[in-house]
Amino acid sequence: MNSVDTLFLCPAYRPNSLDQARDFISSCEQLADTFGMSHEVLKASLEPQEQGTWHRFLHRENIHKLFNYKYLWSIRGGFGSVYWTEQLLNSSHQRAPYLIGYSDLSLWHAIWQIKGWGETCYGLMPGAPHGDVSLQTLKTCLSGVSWSLDATSYPQVQILHPGSAQGQSFVSCLRVLASTVGTAAQPDLSGCILAIEDIDEKPYSLERDMRQLALAGMLEGVQGLVIGNMAFAESETYIGPSTQEIFRLWGEELQIPVIQALPFGHEQDPLSLPIGRESTLQVDDNSWSWAFAERS
């Protein structure tokens, strides 16, 4: 194990300028100090690039370096995360760092689950918006203690379908999760309480992704659904279904509890949520709670 416990990296996009690279490094330093972590930044992933450009094989040669740390923290997400898939899946390592990040990092969370590398966190990223809620809930996730969310703390959450469920939490960006269908990175969601979020996706796109998961058998055995805000710019001419209607119908079809508008993922101050933690989701007509057990 490396004497430095935390590695910050950008698995996909590099900064667009030296100023942005400095901002990223400053944010990493502040967060490492807040959490009492010794750290380094994978500098190859912070070499500035021209606006709008990207590199298909950015610093993949550093794959083995990732396993020398206790924590692996993504500075921001990005679709280039997919180009690490084969190397991560083919890794012979029996253990891996505790992974922190969201958005396209959903693919890596799925790989961690497939490889049996233990709990991860769909949590804040240094290069993305975050605040007190993000920080406090990440501390709670890292500590491994039991904790819960409920209607008192988050009254904006909507109850779409009642029920009671138990299972390991799995948290993902819906579009990314749907893209794993039929690949070696497709996770097993049976027995899970599935939390999904996305941004800038029209409701019919969300329905298409959900149906793709269902047709692939990935929703068989899912015990409950926790939905994010699913924010998108609705035009005046839009006449399709609402996201609430879509996920209410999924609750009915699957006969599982469903809540929506929990602020995690693509938010200004997103909740950090554990992945792979035993949890209980209770939803009735007037209240709800999602309780996470102590890490085993």
C-alpha angles and dihedrals in degrees: 000000000000116000086233108073103199133052120193116199145158106233093191125004122044121209118282094224144010089256091056091047089053090049091052092049091047091052091049091051092050093049093046089052092048092053096038093243128153105222152172133196121231094240094195087067092053101054103124120247133193116278111277097010127115139178120235096210100032111174095326088145087076094065096116091050089067094069096060095078140075093222130032110195123187114219090207139339130252141160092260088079086087092069091070092056102100095043093049094046091047094048115123093206114127093204136029138191122276101269122221125188144078143217109046088005082080086089091058091047088055091051091049088054093048092049093047092238094149138241121352134179131241088210148142122305124214093231095050132066116284140153145168095316092051092048097046095046091047089053088051092049092049093048092058094221123142115263141155147210123216148167093272093060095037108030091163091070112108124222109225103166130005127229146105126262141174127194147104115301119246117184125191150151103259097222091051092046091052090051091062092064111123094007133105087253094064106123126218107246097177110130093012133126098228120213115189135178140166142165136228093013118131116232093251089055089053090050091050091052092047091050090049090054090048095048089051090053093244094127094053107114096010104146102199143354128229112186128197126220093279090205119196137160103260114205123220090245096053110121101166129110122292121247088246091057092048096052094040088058090049088054089053094045095049095032093226135126115272132188128175140200099042103154106237132126116012097031136115091248106011127191114249109228131192120240117210096022122131109248145169125222117198119184128172134162094280109022145022141193136188112200125189119207123226111278109268 
